[in-house]
Amino acid sequence: MSIVDTLTPVGGPTLLQERRVVTAIPGPRSQELLDRKAAAVPAGVGHTVPIAAVAAGGGVVVDADGNSLIDLGSGIAVTTVGNAHPKVVAAIQAQAAQFVHTCFMVSPYESYVAVAETLNRLTPGDHAKKTALFNSGAEAVENAIKIARKYTKKQAVVAFDHAYHGRTNLTMALTAKAMPYKSGFGPFAGEIYRAPMSYPFRDGLSGAEAAKRAITLIEKQIGADNLAAIIIEPIQGEGGFIVPADGFLPAVVEWCRANDVVFIADEVQTGFARTGAMFASELFDIVPDLVTAAKGIAGGMPLAAVTGRAEIMDASHAGGLGGTYGGNPLACAAALAALDVFENDGLIERAQQVGRILIDRLTALQNIDGRIGDVRGRGAMVAAEFVDPETNEPDAALTAAVARACIAEGVIVLTCGTYGNVIRFLPPLSIPDELLREGLDVVAAALAAR
């Protein structure tokens, strides 16, 4: 069975794979929920699409008013296998009937170990590895930093321009963009430094040139003797789906190896077939010391992981890693099912197919509309950067207007980028081709109308 055939939750109704707008968005029932949200939930918890979701699967999200929206966001790259994938649902149901929690640090269970074994096998490199499980991408990043500091007995950490690593205190320090992630929430964790990222569309540098620029800054302003780790997203996510120039990442990894610095690949958004490889690091021929993973790992259940070289992962004392819910049994069961789908149901190839559709259509639009300054990405992680065609300056207003118009017409799209001028495309890999193409038609019409 192909991934595009698995559109139905176990025992649930088939969701018609169509865009259907029967009310204004939001419709009255959705608006009722949004009013309740405004009264009960803090204003800081925003939302992108003003609907009350009641069902999702394949390539659609259905709201309480009967609207069916094409999903080009996957809950920010989480429902990569599709929403309510039958294997994931069945695994959760079976585990829930046995037990939902013991705390792995109190009473261990097999599924946690099985997830760790699978990640040790799937992540890049054939060295001995170990894995610890957590709840969210931010938790994974925090723990990767803890582990690197403990192993190296050094404190400084380098992150990059345009980086996003989470919303906790340490991960906000690692994140580059102030609004909405950092503004007013400081002071932040110390010993965090920032280096320039390779951003080919804007810096015009080769990978070697960009790496030399970053390494020179690191050596002169921080010093390898003080540096525990470098952390980087192989393809940056919230920063704008920035794909570094060829050679940039290998050069940084080589420098880390030569200077006893732990290289951490933040694969929270890029992992699990999303980029047309199991992990994006493979696309750049690099082997990280530590890999952080989350989002797509468990088909929608909250789970995250740090996987890395056994000697680094073992640096922490007993009790130094963990958490009450880390590696929850339901999440582990879901992860084992999702990982089986990633490996055995052709999702890497499906991501490559989706990527070709996205790149071909967006490049064709770019060829006739100079306001699309750049089209970039890998696999089913693709973005269009919108600019003033005369100056190449970012055009955040156009980006926001196009996104709003798409949502009003029943297509979920997400924006991103340091300058707020990027629309990112992260469809679930279960989306039918014709639905994906229709979604891109709506994007094209929204752009043409502005």
N, C-alpha and C positions, 0 to 999 in steps of 0.2 A: 504494500500500500504506500503510495507516495504521500508526502507531507500535505499536499493540497487536497487530498481526499479526507484528511482527518479533521473535519470541520465541526464535529458534533461531540458535546460532552457525553460521557457514558450515561445512558438512560435518558438523555435530554432531547429536546426537539432540534431538528436541523435548522440552522440559521441560514436564511436565504442570503446568498452572496450577491447583494446588490446595494447600490447607493439609493437611499429612499428618504426624501425630505418632505414630510407631510405637514409640518408646522414650521413656523419661524423657530430658529434656534437661539435661545432656549424656548421650548414649548411650555405650556402652563404647568404640567406636572414637574418638569425639570426646574422651572422657576420656583415652584413651591419648595423643592429640596434646597435650592440655592438660598432662598430666604431663611430656611431653618439653619443652613450652614453659617450664614452671616450672623445669626443670633447665638449660635452655640460654639463655633470654631473661631480661633483667633484670626485676625485679619492677615497675619503673616503667613498663614497657610493658604496660598493662592490656588488658582486652577487655570488651566489653559482653555479647556473646552467647556462651555456652560451647558452641560447636560447632566442628567441623572442616569448613569449607566445601569442597565438591568440585565444585559446579556452581551457576550462577545465570543467570537470564534471565527476561524478562517481569516478573513481580512476585514471584518466589520465589527463595530460596536453599536449596539442598539440601545436607545434611550427610553425613558418611561413614557414618552409621547408617541412612540412607534417610529421615530426616525432611525434610519440605519446609515451610519457614517463609515466611510472607508477609512481604515486605520493605517496611517503611515507613520505611526509613532511607537507602537508596541509597548505602551506604558514606559517610555524611555528605555527601549532596548531590552525589556524584561521578558515579554511573551514571544520570544523568538521562535519557539516551537509551535506557537499558536496558543490562543487562550483556551483553557480547559481541555488541553490535549487528552485524549482518552487514556493513554498510558499513565500520564501524570495523575489524572483523577482517580483511576483505579488504584494506583499505589498509595495515594493519600487515604482513600477509603479503607484499604486493607490495614494500613498502619494505625489509623484512628480506632479501629476495632480492637487493636491489641493494647496499645498505650500511647498517650500523647506527650508524655514528659517523664523523665526521671532525673534529668541533669546528668550529662555525660561525665562530669567531674565527680559525681556521686556514685552512679550506677551505670557503667558504660554499656553500650549496645552495638550490635554488629553493623548497622547501617552507617553510622558515623565512620567506622573503620573502612567500610567498603567505598564510601565517597572519597576518603583520603587516598585509598589505594588507586582508585580510578584517576584522580587528579594527578597523583604522582606519575602515573603512566602517560597521561595525555599532555601535560605541560611540556614545553620545549626542553630538550636535553635528555641524555641517557644516563646522567649521574644519579647517585642515590638521593632520594628526596623524601621529605615528610610534609604533612599538611595539617594545619589547625583550622577549625571551622568557627565562624562567627555569624553575626546576623545581617550586617550591611556592608556596603562597600567602604564607607567611612571607617567602620570598625576594622575591616581588613587592613586598610592603609595605616591606621594608628598602630596596629599590632606589627605590621611589617617594619615600621620605624622603630618600635620598641626592640624588636628582634635584632635589627641591624645595629642599633646602638649597643645592645648587650654584647653582641658578637665582636664588634670592632673595638669596644671600649672608647669610642669617640662619640661626639655629640652632634656635630653640624650635619645638616641635610640640605641638599640642593633640589629645588623644584624649578619649573620653567615658566617663562612668559606664556600666558593664555591657558595655564594649567587649571584643571578642576579636579579636586580629590575628595571633596565632601564638605559637610556642614558642622562637624564637631570642632572644638577649639583648635586642635592640632591640624586638622585637615583644612579648616578655614585659613590657617597660616600658610599652608601649602598652596591653596587656591589663589589664583592671580586676580580674578575679577572682583571688584568691590561690591557693586550692586548687581543682584540683590543678595549676594552670599555673605559679605563681610561687614558692610557698612553699619557702624554703630555697635558691633558685637565684641570689640576688642576689650582689653589687650589680648594678644594672641601668644601662643607658645613660642618660645625663643629658639635661637640657633637654627632658624630657617632662612635660607638664602635663595635668590632667584637668578637664573641664567637665561640668556636669550635662546628662544626656540628657533629651529629651522622652519621658516614659513615662506616657501618658494614664491607664492603669489605676491608677497609684499616685500621680501628682502632681496630676491633675485640671486641668492647665494647658492652655490653648489653644496652638497652635503659635507664635503671636506672643509669648505670655507666656513660654513655655519658651525661645524664641530670645533674648528680651531678657535673661532670667536668665543664659543661657550667655555671651552677648556681653559683658554687664556684667562678669562674672567675668574673662573673657579680657582685656578692656581694663584692668581695675584691677590684676589680679595678674600679668599677663604683658606686655601692651603689644604693639600691632600692629607697632611698629617692630622688635621682636625676634622676631616670629613668622614662621617659614618656611611652615608648613602646618597645616591642620586636616584630620584624617583621621577618617572616620566610615563605618560600615556603614549604607546607606540603610534597611535593616531589620536590626536587630542579630541575630546568629546565636546563638552560645553564650550570650550574655547573656539570652536568653529570647524570641527572635523578636519583639522590641519594635518596633512600628510607630510612628514618631513622628507627632505630631498634624499635621494639615494646616497648611502654612505654615511649619513649623519649618525644614525643610531649605532652602527658597528664601530665607528670611531670612538663614540662615548663609552661603549662597552669595553673596548680595548684599553682605553685610559683607566677605567675603573679596575680592570684586572691588574694592570701594572702598578696601581697605587693603593691596593687593598681597600677599595671602596665597594660597598655592596650596591649592585645595580638592581633596582626594583622596577619591574614593568607593571604599571597599573593597567590591568586588562579588564577592569570592571565593566566598561562599556564595549570594549572590542572583543571580548572573549566569546567562546562557544559558537563558532561558525559565523558569527555576525559579519566578519570581513572577508568571507570566502576561504578562511583557514580556521582551524580550531582555535588558534590564538594568533593575534596580529603579529606578534614577535616573529612568527615563522615567515611572514611576508618579507621581513627585513633581514632574515638570516642571522638573528641574534638569539642567544640563550641567556635569559636573565638569571640572576642569583635567586631572586624572590619574585613571585608572581602573585598579584592580588586579583581576586575574581569575585563576582557577585552577579547582579542583574539576571542574565539569562540562565544562570546555573541550575535553577530549580523550577523552571516553568511557571514562575509567578509567586512561589513561596519565598519567604525571607531567609536567605542563606548567603554566606560569603566565605571566602577561604584565603589563606596565605599558604602557598606551596613553594618550597625552596630546597636548596641544598641541605642535606641532612645535617651537616656539621654546623651550619648557620642556624637552622631551626632548633637544634638541640642546645643552643647557647643559653637559653633561659633556664632558670632554676625551676624545680617542680612547684606548681601553683602560680607561676608567673604569667601564664597564658590561660585563657578560658573565659567563662561567663555563664550566667545561669541558663540562658537559652541557646548559646552557641551550638550549632549542630543539632537543633531540635529534631526529634524523630520523624515528624511529619515532613519537615523540610528535607531531611536526608532521603526519605522514601521518594519524594518528588524529584529530588536531584538525580537519584539513580535511574529513575524512569526517563527524565529529560536527557541525561547523558547517554543513555541507550539510544534515544531518538537521534541525538546529534551524531553519534558514531555510525549507526546502522540504517538510518532512514534517508540517507542522501542529502542531509542538510547543508553540508559544505558546498556540494555542487549546486544545490538550490540557491544558496546565497550568491554564488557566482552568476547564475542565471538572472536573478533579481537585479544584481548589480549592472549587468549588461543592459537590461531594459531601462534602468534609471539613468545610467551614463549616456546611453544613446539618445534618449529623449531630451534630457537636460542640455546636452551638448548641441543638439539641433536647435533648441530654443536660444542658447547662447549665440549661435551663429547668426540669428536674425534680430537679437535684442542685446545691445551693448550694455544694458543695465545688469546683465549677469556677467560679472567680472571673472568668475572662476567656477568651474565644476570639478569636484574632487571627491575622493573616497575610494574605498575598496569594498567589494562584495555588496551586501545590503546595508552599508553604512556610507551614504553619499550625501553631499551637500552642494548647494548653490549659494555663492556669495554675491550679494547685490551691492552695486556701486553707482556713483555718478559717472556716466560714461565719459564725461569731459575731463574729470579730475582724478578718477579712480578712488575717490574718497568713499568710505562706507556710507550706505544709504539705509539707515535703520528704519526710517519712516516708511519707505517703500516696502521693506521686508515685513514690517508689522501689518501694513495694509493688505498685502497679498495673503498673509497667514489668516487674518480675520475674514477675508472674503472666501477663502477656501473652507474654513469652518462653517461659515454661513451657508455654504453650498453642500455641506455634508462630507467634507474631507478633513480628517485630523492631520494637521502638520504642526511641527514644533520648530521654534526658532532657537538660535544659539549664537555664539560668537562673542568675543570680547567687545566688539563694537555693535552687537545686536543686529547684524546685517546678514545673517546666514539662516537659510531654511535647511533643516536636516531631514533626511528621509531614512526611516528605520522601520520599514514594514515588517510584520511577522512573516516568517518564511512559509506560512500556510496560506498566504494571500494568493488567489488565482491571478494569472497573468492579465486577464481582461479587466479585472477590478483594479489592479495596479495601474494599467494603462489609462483607465477612466479617471483615476485619481490624478494622474499627471495631466490629463486633458483639463481638469478643473484648475490645476495650478497654472497651466498655460493661459487659460481664459482669464483668470484673476489678474495675471501680470499684464496681459494685453489691454485689459480694461482700465489700467492705471497710467 
